[in-house]
């Protein structure tokens, strides 16, 4: 309520309450506004709930510990152990396609990675060690699955329904802030091929690999040549009686990074000091030097990171680097396929380099020329009792079918997330998924996500990404906690403007070129929803600043006064008995832009 008083009427001011303020020549009374009897910087008690105890969830625990006070944090994870996708993925040959020493937390370096590209088991072990050694277990509830999340406007809280998978019971929880760390490559799916239930042999999805499966002397079909198919195929080929590789589209496979980096780039010098065997295992001498020579180890890690951050020119259409790289990869693939014209036509794409995710596949390309291998290119019509019927009518008879067919990458949540504008499942099913800087969604107050739409998921290590995203989320939560903000969400206008920029940027890249890719949710054409419009460094730089003008706020105080957090005139910095009340004298008089 705003009341305009006559200029001659005196102001009425009570202790701790302002009932009138000067506004030009008029006096304006603000009803319901009271000075908050707390010092500037006071943090209200909040509850934060995280979803997923993979690497993003673990990093969030550490970041909140460093950034916040006066909060509760619990993570619910559907799996029996921490590790996320690295707990779930168990197929033969499963490993990271990012160099091991970049695929780790910057705050928890591992000096004894056994291989240049770590195996799933080694990465899972690393995540378990981090969880145990950092004492994170008390913040995690495994075997608990989120059933639904609903924003309650009147309470400014998320109401959560959670299933205890061991007991089979469902209970309610609440959160002031909800942080989704489930990731994009988590919800695996069977291929969209009819009559899958008719196959009478062994049917396996790589994301759910059975421990007791023995492929020795079996006739096998492997469907799919994405990163998983590229890894699993050469592991199965040697022991199989016969193995058919059924692919829908070609894919680009670059030379091993070690080979390229030893010839050029900033990593050239340091790579000359690294000793690996033919399987890219580090020598004992190299691992010992990593452990005892911190300067050498740090120089190696930084050199690799620099090279990984150079990917944008390779996918920029019209960039001479893109043209050169595509010619070199074509040359390499031709050599690895032994110049076999049939295989070259089947495997070397006509679409631009980078349209699909680039995965090194040295052993994969060589395995395709083995005597027990048959490559089939084209659509599958249906599953039949004996195996697979191709679109041509040919039936590939097999004992087992391995589906390396990936994950659901539409960004549509696996459970209802109901905000101010309805269920996000329905919204993103009908419309292109849009997010704010990949980590917040319009209409979902106090909700943050790791690797949402248009994150740089294909640009390099997700470990480093998770660190930058976690810092951004923590800063936003702290702003709410200390500035009297009850709820915050990115405005629709900001999200629309951000999406407009993405849409204008993507056509200059190979990512948007015609070609089926999970970058475009598995479509041949369409908007690029999975990648950031720029380099990895560009993403990090973007997240350094919090653009408060892009957000809508609801404040704690009834008057919705944005400055109520200024409080009683004191600062928590001067009242903290253990703090430094003259901290400003320790900071040099410089400005770093």
ZAMARGU-4260 file (C-alpha; in steps of 0.2 Angstrom, whole numbers, plus 5000, padded with zeros to 4 digits):
<rodrens>
0) 5000/5000/5000 | 5007/5017/4995 | 4999/5033/5004 | 5004/5050/4998 | 5004/5063/5013
5) 5002/5081/5012 | 5019/5090/5012 | 5015/5099/5028 | 5010/5083/5038 | 5024/5078/5049
10) 5033/5061/5047 | 5028/5048/5059 | 5043/5037/5063 | 5043/5023/5076 | 5058/5013/5083
15) 5063/5000/5070 | 5049/5005/5059 | 5048/5018/5045 | 5031/5023/5040 | 5035/5037/5028
20) 5050/5042/5017 | 5054/5057/5007 | 5050/5056/4988 | 5054/5072/4979 | 5041/5085/4987
25) 5029/5071/4993 | 5030/5060/5008 | 5026/5041/5004 | 5021/5029/5018 | 5026/5011/5015
30) 5015/4999/5025 | 5022/4983/5032 | 5040/4987/5031 | 5051/4984/5047 | 5069/4985/5049
35) 5076/4968/5050 | 5085/4966/5067 | 5099/4957/5060 | 5116/4962/5054 | 5121/4963/5035
40) 5127/4946/5030 | 5116/4935/5041 | 5112/4919/5033 | 5095/4911/5036 | 5094/4892/5039
45) 5090/4883/5023 | 5088/4865/5017 | 5096/4860/5000 | 5092/4843/4992 | 5103/4836/4978
50) 5098/4822/4966 | 5112/4811/4961 | 5128/4806/4970 | 5139/4805/4954 | 5154/4817/4952
55) 5143/4833/4951 | 5134/4828/4967 | 5150/4824/4976 | 5158/4841/4970 | 5142/4850/4976
60) 5145/4844/4994 | 5162/4851/4994 | 5158/4867/4986 | 5143/4870/4999 | 5155/4867/5013
65) 5167/4880/5007 | 5154/4893/5002 | 5139/4892/5014 | 5135/4892/5033 | 5119/4887/5042
70) 5112/4875/5030 | 5107/4856/5028 | 5111/4846/5013 | 5106/4829/5008 | 5108/4820/4991
75) 5096/4806/4986 | 5103/4793/4974 | 5094/4778/4966 | 5110/4767/4965 | 5116/4757/4980
80) 5133/4766/4979 | 5140/4783/4974 | 5148/4785/4957 | 5133/4789/4945 | 5136/4783/4928
85) 5153/4776/4933 | 5144/4764/4945 | 5132/4759/4932 | 5143/4756/4917 | 5151/4739/4917
90) 5153/4734/4898 | 5169/4727/4892 | 5181/4741/4887 | 5172/4755/4896 | 5183/4769/4899
95) 5183/4788/4898 | 5188/4796/4881 | 5195/4811/4890 | 5213/4809/4897 | 5213/4803/4915
100) 5223/4818/4922 | 5209/4830/4916 | 5195/4818/4921 | 5198/4822/4940 | 5193/4835/4952
105) 5206/4850/4952 | 5206/4849/4971 | 5209/4830/4972 | 5223/4826/4960 | 5227/4807/4957
110) 5245/4804/4953 | 5243/4785/4949 | 5231/4784/4935 | 5236/4767/4927 | 5231/4772/4909
115) 5230/4788/4898 | 5212/4785/4897 | 5205/4778/4914 | 5194/4763/4915 | 5176/4764/4922
120) 5182/4753/4937 | 5197/4765/4941 | 5186/4780/4939 | 5172/4773/4951 | 5186/4768/4963
125) 5192/4786/4963 | 5175/4793/4966 | 5172/4781/4981 | 5189/4786/4988 | 5185/4805/4987
130) 5168/4802/4995 | 5176/4792/5009 | 5191/4802/5012 | 5181/4819/5012 | 5168/4811/5024
135) 5154/4814/5012 | 5144/4799/5016 | 5133/4807/5030 | 5126/4819/5016 | 5121/4805/5005
140) 5106/4793/5005 | 5109/4779/4992 | 5095/4767/4986 | 5083/4782/4987 | 5074/4788/4971
145) 5065/4805/4968 | 5047/4801/4963 | 5041/4819/4960 | 5045/4837/4964 | 5032/4851/4966
150) 5035/4869/4970 | 5024/4876/4984 | 5023/4894/4981 | 5015/4899/4997 | 5029/4890/5007
155) 5043/4894/4994 | 5048/4876/4996 | 5050/4861/4985 | 5039/4846/4991 | 5048/4830/4986
160) 5041/4812/4986 | 5055/4800/4988 | 5055/4781/4987 | 5066/4770/4998 | 5071/4757/4986
165) 5076/4745/5000 | 5060/4746/5010 | 5048/4750/4995 | 5040/4765/5005 | 5037/4782/4999
170) 5040/4797/5010 | 5039/4816/5009 | 5054/4828/5011 | 5055/4847/5007 | 5069/4859/5001
175) 5072/4877/5000 | 5083/4873/4985 | 5083/4858/4973 | 5099/4854/4964 | 5098/4841/4950
180) 5114/4831/4947 | 5107/4817/4937 | 5117/4821/4921 | 5112/4818/4903 | 5120/4801/4900
185) 5110/4792/4913 | 5093/4786/4907 | 5098/4772/4895 | 5085/4766/4882 | 5082/4751/4870
190) 5083/4755/4852 | 5067/4760/4844 | 5065/4745/4834 | 5049/4735/4833 | 5046/4717/4840
195) 5061/4718/4851 | 5052/4705/4862 | 5052/4692/4849 | 5071/4689/4849 | 5074/4672/4858
200) 5093/4674/4861 | 5102/4685/4874 | 5098/4703/4873 | 5109/4715/4882 | 5110/4734/4883
205) 5128/4740/4887 | 5122/4751/4901 | 5116/4735/4910 | 5130/4723/4907 | 5127/4706/4915
210) 5142/4700/4925 | 5140/4682/4920 | 5139/4685/4901 | 5152/4675/4891 | 5153/4679/4873
215) 5166/4666/4869 | 5162/4656/4853 | 5145/4665/4851 | 5138/4673/4835 | 5135/4691/4841
220) 5128/4707/4834 | 5133/4724/4840 | 5120/4738/4836 | 5127/4756/4836 | 5144/4764/4833
225) 5143/4779/4845 | 5157/4780/4859 | 5150/4765/4868 | 5150/4754/4852 | 5167/4760/4848
230) 5173/4754/4864 | 5164/4737/4866 | 5166/4730/4849 | 5185/4727/4849 | 5183/4719/4866
235) 5171/4707/4860 | 5178/4703/4842 | 5193/4692/4847 | 5183/4679/4857 | 5167/4679/4846
240) 5164/4665/4833 | 5156/4678/4822 | 5152/4696/4825 | 5141/4707/4815 | 5142/4726/4817
245) 5126/4735/4812 | 5127/4754/4810 | 5115/4767/4804 | 5127/4781/4800 | 5146/4783/4798
250) 5156/4791/4812 | 5172/4801/4813 | 5186/4793/4823 | 5201/4804/4826 | 5219/4797/4829
255) 5224/4794/4847 | 5228/4810/4856 | 5245/4804/4861 | 5250/4802/4843 | 5244/4820/4839
260) 5250/4829/4854 | 5268/4821/4852 | 5268/4830/4835 | 5261/4847/4838 | 5254/4858/4851
265) 5258/4864/4869 | 5258/4847/4875 | 5272/4841/4863 | 5287/4844/4874 | 5279/4836/4890
270) 5272/4821/4880 | 5290/4817/4875 | 5294/4815/4894 | 5279/4803/4897 | 5282/4784/4894
275) 5267/4773/4889 | 5266/4755/4882 | 5256/4751/4867 | 5240/4750/4877 | 5243/4768/4884
280) 5247/4762/4901 | 5259/4773/4911 | 5276/4766/4915 | 5280/4764/4933 | 5294/4777/4931
285) 5282/4790/4925 | 5269/4786/4939 | 5283/4788/4951 | 5289/4804/4944 | 5270/4810/4945
290) 5271/4806/4963 | 5288/4814/4968 | 5289/4829/4956 | 5274/4841/4959 | 5281/4854/4946
295) 5282/4840/4932 | 5264/4833/4937 | 5256/4851/4937 | 5265/4855/4920 | 5258/4839/4912
300) 5240/4842/4919 | 5240/4860/4912 | 5247/4855/4895 | 5233/4842/4893 | 5220/4854/4898
305) 5226/4867/4886 | 5225/4855/4872 | 5207/4849/4877 | 5201/4867/4877 | 5206/4870/4859
310) 5192/4860/4851 | 5181/4875/4845 | 5191/4879/4829 | 5190/4860/4824 | 5171/4861/4823
315) 5169/4879/4816 | 5162/4878/4798 | 5174/4887/4787 | 5188/4888/4799 | 5204/4882/4790
320) 5208/4871/4806 | 5192/4862/4803 | 5196/4858/4784 | 5213/4853/4789 | 5208/4842/4803
325) 5194/4833/4792 | 5207/4829/4779 | 5219/4822/4792 | 5206/4811/4800 | 5200/4805/4783
330) 5218/4800/4779 | 5220/4791/4796 | 5204/4782/4795 | 5208/4776/4777 | 5225/4769/4783
335) 5217/4760/4799 | 5204/4752/4788 | 5218/4746/4776 | 5211/4756/4762 | 5196/4744/4761
340) 5184/4753/4749 | 5168/4745/4756 | 5173/4749/4774 | 5179/4766/4770 | 5162/4770/4762
345) 5153/4763/4777 | 5163/4771/4791 | 5170/4788/4784 | 5156/4801/4785 | 5151/4814/4772
350) 5144/4825/4785 | 5157/4838/4793 | 5169/4833/4806 | 5162/4836/4823 | 5144/4834/4819
355) 5144/4818/4830 | 5155/4816/4846 | 5173/4812/4842 | 5179/4797/4850 | 5196/4789/4848
360) 5195/4772/4841 | 5211/4765/4835 | 5208/4747/4840 | 5190/4748/4834 | 5195/4753/4816
365) 5208/4739/4815 | 5195/4726/4822 | 5183/4729/4808 | 5195/4720/4796 | 5196/4704/4805
370) 5190/4688/4797 | 5176/4685/4809 | 5168/4703/4807 | 5154/4708/4796 | 5149/4726/4794
375) 5130/4730/4790 | 5125/4748/4786 | 5107/4753/4785 | 5091/4753/4796 | 5085/4738/4805
380) 5067/4733/4801 | 5063/4722/4816 | 5069/4710/4828 | 5064/4692/4824 | 5066/4676/4834
385) 5083/4671/4826 | 5090/4689/4827 | 5089/4705/4817 | 5079/4708/4800 | 5087/4722/4791
390) 5078/4734/4780 | 5084/4725/4764 | 5075/4709/4771 | 5091/4700/4776 | 5090/4691/4792
395) 5106/4692/4803 | 5105/4676/4814 | 5114/4678/4831 | 5115/4670/4848 | 5116/4687/4857
400) 5112/4705/4852 | 5122/4719/4861 | 5113/4736/4860 | 5126/4750/4861 | 5111/4762/4858
405) 5114/4775/4871 | 5103/4785/4882 | 5088/4796/4882 | 5095/4814/4878 | 5080/4824/4876
410) 5083/4832/4893 | 5065/4828/4898 | 5066/4824/4916 | 5063/4806/4922 | 5050/4811/4935
415) 5038/4826/4937 | 5046/4842/4941 | 5031/4854/4943 | 5034/4873/4944 | 5025/4889/4941
420) 5021/4885/4923 | 5017/4866/4925 | 5026/4850/4923 | 5043/4852/4915 | 5041/4834/4908
425) 5026/4841/4897 | 5034/4857/4893 | 5050/4850/4886 | 5041/4836/4877 | 5031/4849/4867
430) 5044/4862/4866 | 5063/4863/4863 | 5072/4862/4880 | 5078/4879/4886 | 5088/4884/4901
435) 5098/4898/4908 | 5116/4896/4905 | 5112/4877/4906 | 5109/4877/4925 | 5092/4885/4929
440) 5075/4885/4921 | 5062/4898/4920 | 5046/4894/4930 | 5056/4883/4942 | 5061/4894/4957
445) 5076/4889/4968 | 5080/4875/4955 | 5097/4872/4948 | 5104/4858/4937 | 5121/4852/4931
450) 5123/4850/4913 | 5106/4855/4907 | 5101/4860/4890 | 5116/4868/4880 | 5130/4864/4893
455) 5147/4860/4886 | 5145/4842/4888 | 5155/4838/4872 | 5169/4850/4875 | 5180/4841/4888
460) 5180/4834/4905 | 5164/4835/4915 | 5174/4836/4931 | 5180/4853/4928 | 5163/4858/4922
465) 5155/4852/4938 | 5167/4863/4948 | 5162/4879/4939 | 5144/4875/4939 | 5144/4871/4957
470) 5152/4888/4962 | 5139/4897/4951 | 5125/4888/4960 | 5133/4891/4977 | 5134/4909/4974
475) 5116/4910/4969 | 5110/4901/4984 | 5121/4912/4996 | 5113/4927/4988 | 5096/4921/4993
480) 5102/4915/5010 | 5110/4932/5014 | 5099/4945/5005 | 5082/4940/5011 | 5077/4932/4994
485) 5063/4919/4997 | 5063/4913/4979 | 5073/4916/4963 | 5071/4910/4945 | 5078/4916/4928
490) 5065/4927/4919 | 5057/4920/4903 | 5064/4935/4894 | 5082/4931/4899 | 5080/4913/4894
495) 5072/4917/4877 | 5086/4929/4874 | 5099/4916/4878 | 5091/4904/4867 | 5090/4916/4853
500) 5109/4918/4854 | 5112/4900/4854 | 5101/4898/4839 | 5110/4911/4829 | 5127/4904/4834
505) 5125/4885/4831 | 5124/4886/4812 | 5142/4892/4811 | 5147/4875/4818 | 5148/4857/4812
510) 5136/4852/4827 | 5121/4859/4818 | 5125/4851/4801 | 5113/4837/4795 | 5118/4821/4803
515) 5110/4811/4817 | 5118/4815/4834 | 5113/4815/4852 | 5119/4833/4851 | 5102/4836/4843
520) 5092/4823/4853 | 5095/4809/4841 | 5088/4819/4826 | 5095/4821/4809 | 5091/4840/4809
525) 5085/4851/4822 | 5091/4863/4836 | 5107/4858/4845 | 5101/4856/4863 | 5116/4847/4871
530) 5131/4859/4868 | 5136/4876/4873 | 5138/4890/4860 | 5156/4893/4862 | 5172/4885/4869
535) 5174/4877/4885 | 5184/4892/4892 | 5170/4903/4885 | 5158/4894/4897 | 5169/4896/4912
540) 5171/4914/4908 | 5152/4916/4907 | 5149/4908/4924 | 5161/4920/4933 | 5148/4934/4934
545) 5131/4932/4941 | 5119/4943/4931 | 5106/4948/4944 | 5096/4957/4931 | 5091/4941/4922
550) 5082/4934/4938 | 5065/4937/4945 | 5064/4938/4964 | 5052/4936/4978 | 5058/4943/4995
555) 5055/4937/5013 | 5048/4954/5019 | 5030/4958/5016 | 5034/4975/5008 | 5045/4966/4995
560) 5059/4978/4999 | 5074/4972/4991 | 5086/4981/5003 | 5078/4973/5019 | 5093/4962/5020
565) 5104/4978/5025 | 5096/4975/5043 | 5100/4984/5058 | 5115/4994/5052 | 5129/4982/5058
570) 5139/4970/5048 | 5142/4952/5052 | 5160/4955/5048 | 5162/4967/5062 | 5152/4956/5075
575) 5161/4940/5071 | 5173/4937/5086 | 5184/4926/5076 | 5184/4937/5060 | 5194/4951/5054
580) 5185/4967/5055 | 5198/4977/5045 | 5200/4964/5031 | 5200/4979/5018 | 5217/4984/5024
585) 5224/4967/5018 | 5218/4969/5000 | 5230/4978/4988 | 5223/4994/4980 | 5221/4986/4963
590) 5207/4980/4952 | 5207/4964/4942 | 5195/4965/4928
</rodrens>
